[in-house]
Every structure is written in C-alpha cells, then in structure tokens.
C-alpha cells in the first residue's frame, strides 16, 4: 500500500471515532449516496455533489462539494506545498530571484513557523490563493478566518513529521460560518542551508469534512460514510509504488495495524472534553459578531448583535423581558441550546 493510501486509512479511522461530536439541534437533512467510478478509484458521494480530482500517486487529491452550498465538502490532498519553515529562507529566495536567479515557483507560499499541523491549517487560506495551488486545483477550499477549536495529536507515519486531528471553524464568503474536522500531517523536506530552495516543508494527507456549522452535526455521519467508501485500484497503487518506490519505502515500515491505529484513536476520543463544544460556540459568536443572553426564568437562549448587553443592562427596566443574563461560562446545556432571534422576542 502506498503512502497516500496508508494516510487515507489513518484519516478515515481517525475521523470515524471523532465524528460523534454533539452540536446544536438542526433540522433533519437527508443525503443519499451514489457511486462515482473514476476508473482507478471509486467513491460513494452525496447525490448531486460534484467531484474534482488533481495530481497522481503521491499528490493525488480530490474534492467532493455541494454546488448549492460550498461549505458542504469532503477533501483529501496527498501533498500540499511546499511551504516555508522560516521567514529568513523566504527572504533569501526573494533576494536570489531579484538578482536574476531561476524562478522559485513556491515563492508565494506562506511561512509556517512553528511547523505544526494546526498552524499549517490556519495558513491554508494563504496557500490556496497562490498560483501553484490555483493551477493544481482552482476550486481548492479557502478556509478563511479559520479558528482552532481543539487539537488531538495522532501517531505520525512520517519520520520527523507531526500529525493532528483538528476541529475548527471557518468562513466562506460573507461570514457564512462552517465547521469541520481535519486530519493533517506536516513534515520538513529540505532543511535551511543558507542557500536558495531550502527550508521547506509539506502537508501530507490533508483530509477534511466540512458543512455549515448548524448542519454539521446532522450530516457529518454521511460525509464520513462517503470518505470511508473511497477505494483505489490495486493496479494503480502498484504502479505508483514502482514509480516512486524510494518515496514510499519509509512509510511502509512505519505503518501500524488497523487494530493499533483504532486503539490510539479511541483513546483520543475518550479524552475529549465537552468544553470543546462550548469553545466552538464562543468562537462562532466572535466570528459572526454575535452574543448570547438567556432568561433564567424560562431557560430560553437569545442571540443579539455583539455589544447589545452593555446597553441593555443599563436600561433593562424599559423592557418586559428585563432579566436577561450572559450565559454562564461552562453551562454546557445552555451553550448547546438552539438560539432564538432576540430582537423578535424582546419586549
């Protein structure tokens, strides 16, 4: 099995245990899966969703997306990069090019320092804007304004690398809020040597499922089933191994049995804290410029524009609903409760 196949398996298994995150109540959404035959690969994708592929072997990538709602997507990138590990290296490359040196095609790439999967993911929007990324896949997810909710370290299959399972929020377009789970591995490829073209790293097996935040708890299981259904033909894998045997040799030695991988993932899931769900709600309010207040008498939770409470508490006697309070920091039930439009109910 090739490096990208092993890492896909790791991503699928990790996500399968992590995707039971509890969220806000949402309307029932039904997605039906249909088989897509790509010749050397197949996948059961949500009906009506489009699939885009790019690259081959080590950098094979795919994106499955709902054309009516771009936040609904599944993606896998075998390799992403290179990115810089230091600003010093990037400046050295710029100076080299300005003096007539050969073009360094990744000069637009951001600096990811420190080199961690979560830091890499926060820089993903900058990677997606580069000419290199746009030539590879113009529809590449942007993941703008990405906010990390939680990080769970995972067993890494690449020597010197680092793998994390990341839960995050992000925006698409005019503050359309999305939530996603991402499995990302990063590893240095060339060290900084004081010469042009060094000091770079790659992201490997960058896997993600996303949806609008309110819909994510409802459709995550279907997205997972789609990811799980992805298969590569053995003939294709064998050809890749023959073409890039040296690239894959190390990863094969580092492979773990599925049982061992499952044990590692399960422990990570068992250590998950409900506090992460509250963090996600707080971060979503910050991104959208909202704040939540609740009525202690009824338990209802209302949503207002950020800053409303500062004015309300000075003039609460003007309102019939005059006992609204900020949500307690760690009240899980209140933070998970569906919100009402405060301006419609305020009297």
N, C-alpha and C positions, 0 to 999 in steps of 0.2 A: 504493500500500500504506500502511495506517495505522501510527501509532507503535507500537501493541501488536503488529501483525503483523511489523514490522521487528525489534522487540526479541525476539519469539519466535524468529525466524530466527537472530538472534545467539546466543540461549541454546542453541538446538538444535545449531548448528555448534560452539559452544564446548564443550559437553558431549560431543559426538561424538568430539572429539580427546582429551579429558581423561579419559574413562571407561575407559582401559586400565590403571588403577591395579592393581598387583599386591597381593594380600592373602593372608590365611591360607587354607589349604586348607579347603574346606567340602564337604558332601555335595551331590550333583548335585540341582539343583532345576529342574524343568521348568515353565515358564509358557507357556500358549498365549494368543495374542492374538485378540480378537474385535472386530468393528467396532461402534462405537456411533455412531448417527446422531442428532445433536442438532438437526437442522433446518438452522440456519445454520452449523453446524460438525460435523465428524466426527473421530473418533479411534479407533485400534485400541488397546483397553485389555486388560490381562490378564483372562482369563476369570474371572468370578465377582467381580471387583472392582467397587466402587460408584463412580459419578461424581456429583459435586456441582458445580453452577455458580452463579455470582452475578455481578451487575453487567452492564453492557453497554458496548460501544465501548471507551473509554479504560480503564475499570476492570473490564472483563470478566475473570473469574477462573474457574479450575476446579481441582478436587481429585479425583484418582483414588486410591482407597485399598482395601487388602485388609481386609474387615471382620473377618477372623480374626486379622490381625496389623497393628495400626495403624501400626507402624513402616514397613511397606511402602507407599510412596505416591509419587505424582507430583503436583506442583502448579505452578500458574502464577497470579500475581496481577498484573494490569496496573498497578494503582496500590495502594500501601499507605500510609496516613497520613491526615492529616498528623501528623508528629512535631515536637517542639520542637528547636530548634538551641541553645538556651541555657536554663539554669535561671532566669535573670533574666526572660526572656519568660514562662515558665510562671507564675512568682510574680506578675508583673504581671497576667496574665489571671485568676489566682485572686482577687487584690485587687479587680479590676474587677467580677467576679461577686458578690463578697461585699458590694459597695456597691450592688447592685441592677442591674448591667448585664445585657445579654442573655446567655443561656446560650452558652458556648463548648463545642460538642459534643465537641471533642477534648481537653478539659482533662485526661483520664485518661492521655493518651499520654505516653510517656517522653521524656526529653531524650537526644538522640543527639549527643554532643559529644566528640570531633570527628565531623563528618558524613562517615563513610566507609561503604562497603557492609558491611565486616566488622563494624564497630561496630553498624551497623543490625541485622545478623543476630543479634548477641549480645543485642540488646534485643527480639528478635522475640517472645519469650515474654510480655513485658510488653504488647506491642501486642495480642497475641492475646487477652489477658484483658479488654481494655477493652470497654465496652458497644458502642462503634462497631463493633469487629471482630466481636463476637458477633451483632450484628444483621445484619451483612453476610454472615457465614458462621460459624455456631455450631461447625462441625467444623474450623475453621481449625487447622492444625498448631501445636503449642505450642513444640516445640524447646527443652525445658527444659535447663538446665545446659550450654548449648552451649559447646564448646571448639573454637577455631580450630586446624586442623592446618596449612593452607597457604593463601596468598593469591596469586593471579596477576592483576595489573592487566590490563584489557582496554580496547580502543578504546571510548570512550563516544559514544553518538549524541545525547546531550542537551547543549546548551550549558551550561557551568558544572557539569555533572554528573560522576560518577565511577562506573566500572563495575569489578567484580572478580569473578573466579571463585574460589569459596571451597570448600575441603574442610573438613568439620567433623564432630565427634562430638556427640551429644546424648542425652538420656534421655527415656523415655516411661513414666509410671507409676513402679513401684517399681524404679528403676535398670535398666530394660530399655534396653540400650545400642544406639543407632542410629548409622549413618554416612551421610553424604550429601554431594552436590555441589550447589552453589548458584551461580547467576548472578544478581547483584544490582546494580542501578543506583540511585544516590541523587542527588538534586538539590534545591537550595533553590528555594522557590516564592515566598515573601514574606520580605523582609529584616526585621531588627529595626528598628523605627522609634520605639520608645518608647511605642507605643500598643497597645491590645488587638488580638488577632487576627493579629499579625505574627510574624516569626521562626520560620517553619515550613518544613518540607521534606517530600518524599515519597520513597518507594521505588518504583521503576518496574521492570517486567518481572522481578519476583521469582520466579525459576524454581528448582525443586529436585527431585531424586530421592533417596529415602532407603530404607533397609532395615535390619534388624538387622545389626550390624557383621559377624558371621561369615557372613551370607548375601549381603552387599552385593557382594563380588567376583563371586559366581555369577550374580546376577540383574540387575546393572547394565546389561548389554547389552540385555536385553529391555525394561527400563524406558526405555532410550534409544530403542529402536525405536518404543515407544508415543509418546514425545514427538515423534519425527520424523514420525509419521503424522498429527499434528494439522493440520487444514486449516480455513480459514474460507471461506465462500462469497464470491465477488467482489461479489455484490449487497449483502451485509451490510457489507463493507468500504467500498463506495461510499457507502452510506447514512451510515456513521459519518463519512466524510470530509466529506460535505455538512453534517452537523450540527455538526461540530467542526473546520472547515477551519483556523481560526487555530491550534488546538492542534497540528495535525499538520504545518503548513507547515514549521516549522523542522526537524523530524526528517527530513522527506523530503530536504531539502538536505544533511543530514549523513550520509545513507546511503552505504554503501560497497558495491562489487560483492561478490558471493559469493566470487570468487577472492581479493580483497584481504582479506576477513574470514578466509578459510581460512589465508592466509599468516600473519596475525597470530596466529591460534590455534595453528597448528603450531609457531611459534617458542616460544610459551609452553609447549607440551607438551615440546618438546625441551630446554628449560631446567629441567624438573622434576628434582628430586633424590630419590634413594631415601631420603635422610634423612627426608623427609616421612612415608614409611611407618613408619619407626621411631618418629617423633614420635607418630603415630596410636596405635601400640601402647602407648607410655608413658602417653599421656593416657587411654586406655581403662582402664589399670590404676589410675590415680589416681581416675577417676570411680567405678570399681567397688570400690575399696579392696582391690586385689589386688597381688601382687608375683610376679615370675618368678625361678626359680632353675634352673640347668642342671647336669647331670652331665658334667664334662669327659671322662669315660671312655666314655660312651655317646652323648653329644650330645643326649640327651633333655631337653626343657624341661618344667618342672613349675610349676604355679600354686598359690599359697598365699595366705592372708589377709595383708594388709599388716602388717608387723612381725614375721612369723614368723622371718625370717632372724636378727634380733637375738638371739633366744632360741636358735635352732638352733646358731649359731656358737660359743656358749658351752658347748653340751652335745653337740657333734657326735659325740663318742666313744660316746655311748649308741646311736647308730644304725648299722646295717649300711651304709646309704647315707650315708656320712659326709663326702662330698667335694662337696656341692652349693655352687655359687657363683652370685653375681648375674650376669646377662648382661652381657657387655662392652657399653659404651655404643653402639658403632657396628657391631656384628656383625649385618649385615642378615639372613643366613641364620637365625641363632638367633631373632632377633626376629620373623621371618615364620613360624617353625615352629609348627605346632599344639601347644597345651599339653595336658599331662596333669594330672589331678587329683592334686596332690602328696600329699595325705593318704591316698590309696588305695595309693600305691606306696611310701611311706616305711616303712622297717623299722628 
